[in-house]
Amino acid sequence: MCPDPGGTGWRSIRAAVQEGTEGADLATKMDIAELRAELKAEIADLRSELRQSELRLEAKIEAIKADILNRISGSILGTLVVNIVAIVGAMFAVAKLVGH
């Protein structure tokens, strides 16, 4: 047998529930939906910032790569010139020795 909804038993339960939730800060479905939308927007912003950082980093790496290639090429060319000069010098020395 169910108690009468208007009876004292139900009033006591209703009063206890109301008293227990009076000071509580409860979230509604709308609050949760708003929070979810805000979080999605923040995540989208962070992804965008991360992608921009990634692009900047890729550009810096390409610039560094180009600089390294220029330096290596310069070193190779410098070494090549020194070797050519040494070979030419050796050839003149041999020619001078053979000429005497």
Beta strands, then each sheet from edge to edge (+ up, - down):
end
